[in-house]
Amino acid sequence: GICVERSLELVVGLLAIIKAGGAYVPLDPDYPEDRLAYMMQDSGIGLLLTQSVLLQRLPVPAKVQSLCLDQDGDWLAGYRTANPINLSHPLNLAYVIYTSGSTGKPK
């Protein structure tokens, strides 16, 4: 999942997820806490990309790893710096959207 304010981190996070062959669940930081908790639990996300200012107020499930895209320091130390192979494929799922419609189920 990705829960960030509209920023450069949002664009970087979305492109990174797609390039890695993953799918994302966009989580609006302005949604109520119970809605965000439901979306994270129901979608089964394993990783949440977010920002430091948002992390403390998000209902992140215990089994979900969180990465703050605006974190200072060397938290990426040890990772390769080479441009990774593009693992995206036209048949891959790109995202899961939860609507505000009558069912609230993902589309």
C-alpha positions as CSV (number, residue, x, y, z in Angstrom):
1,G,0.0,0.0,0.0
2,I,1.0,3.6,-0.3
3,C,-0.2,6.4,2.0
4,V,1.5,9.7,1.3
5,E,0.6,13.3,0.8
6,R,0.7,14.6,-2.7
7,S,4.4,14.9,-3.2
8,L,7.5,13.7,-5.0
9,E,7.5,10.7,-2.6
10,L,4.1,9.7,-4.0
11,V,5.4,9.6,-7.6
12,V,8.6,7.8,-6.6
13,G,6.7,5.3,-4.6
14,L,4.2,4.5,-7.3
15,L,6.8,4.1,-10.0
16,A,9.0,1.9,-7.7
17,I,6.0,-0.4,-7.0
18,I,5.1,-0.7,-10.7
19,K,8.7,-1.2,-11.8
20,A,9.2,-4.0,-9.2
21,G,6.2,-5.8,-10.6
22,G,4.0,-5.1,-7.6
23,A,0.5,-3.7,-7.2
24,Y,-0.4,-0.9,-4.9
25,V,-3.4,0.1,-2.8
26,P,-3.7,3.9,-2.7
27,L,-4.6,4.9,0.9
28,D,-5.7,8.5,1.3
29,P,-4.3,9.9,4.6
30,D,-7.4,12.0,5.0
31,Y,-9.7,8.9,5.3
32,P,-11.0,7.9,8.7
33,E,-8.8,5.5,10.7
34,D,-11.4,2.7,10.6
35,R,-11.7,3.0,6.8
36,L,-7.9,2.8,6.4
37,A,-7.7,-0.1,8.8
38,Y,-10.3,-2.0,6.8
39,M,-8.6,-1.3,3.5
40,M,-5.2,-2.5,4.8
41,Q,-6.7,-5.6,6.4
42,D,-9.0,-6.5,3.5
43,S,-6.3,-6.0,0.8
44,G,-3.7,-8.1,2.6
45,I,-0.9,-5.6,2.0
46,G,2.5,-6.7,3.2
47,L,4.3,-3.4,2.8
48,L,3.2,0.2,3.4
49,L,5.1,3.1,1.8
50,T,4.4,6.3,3.8
51,Q,5.8,9.5,5.2
52,S,7.1,10.0,8.8
53,V,4.5,12.6,9.6
54,L,1.7,10.1,8.7
55,L,3.1,6.9,10.2
56,Q,2.1,7.6,13.8
57,R,-1.6,8.2,13.0
58,L,-2.0,5.2,10.6
59,P,-3.6,2.0,11.8
60,V,-0.8,-0.2,10.4
61,P,-1.5,-4.0,11.0
62,A,1.2,-5.7,13.0
63,K,2.3,-8.0,10.1
64,V,2.7,-5.0,7.7
65,Q,6.2,-3.6,7.2
66,S,6.3,0.2,6.9
67,L,8.9,2.3,5.0
68,C,9.0,6.1,5.3
69,L,10.0,7.5,2.0
70,D,11.1,10.8,3.5
71,Q,13.3,9.2,6.2
72,D,16.7,10.7,6.7
73,G,19.8,8.7,7.1
74,D,21.2,5.6,5.5
75,W,18.2,3.3,5.7
76,L,18.9,2.2,2.1
77,A,22.5,1.4,2.8
78,G,23.3,-2.1,1.7
79,Y,20.9,-2.0,-1.2
80,R,22.3,-2.0,-4.8
81,T,22.5,1.4,-6.4
82,A,22.3,0.0,-10.0
83,N,19.0,0.6,-11.9
84,P,17.0,-2.5,-11.2
85,I,15.4,-4.6,-13.9
86,N,11.9,-3.6,-14.9
87,L,9.7,-6.4,-13.7
88,S,6.4,-4.9,-14.8
89,H,4.3,-6.8,-17.3
90,P,1.2,-5.7,-19.2
91,L,-0.8,-8.5,-17.6
92,N,0.3,-7.6,-14.0
93,L,-2.2,-6.1,-11.6
94,A,-1.2,-2.4,-11.1
95,Y,-3.5,-1.3,-8.3
96,V,-6.6,-2.1,-6.2
97,I,-9.0,0.8,-5.7
98,Y,-11.5,1.0,-2.9
99,T,-14.4,3.2,-4.0
100,S,-16.8,5.1,-1.8
101,G,-19.8,3.3,-3.5
102,S,-22.5,1.4,-1.8
103,T,-20.4,-1.8,-1.2
104,G,-17.0,-0.2,-0.6
105,K,-15.5,-3.3,-2.2
106,P,-12.3,-3.0,-4.3
107,K,-12.7,-2.5,-8.0
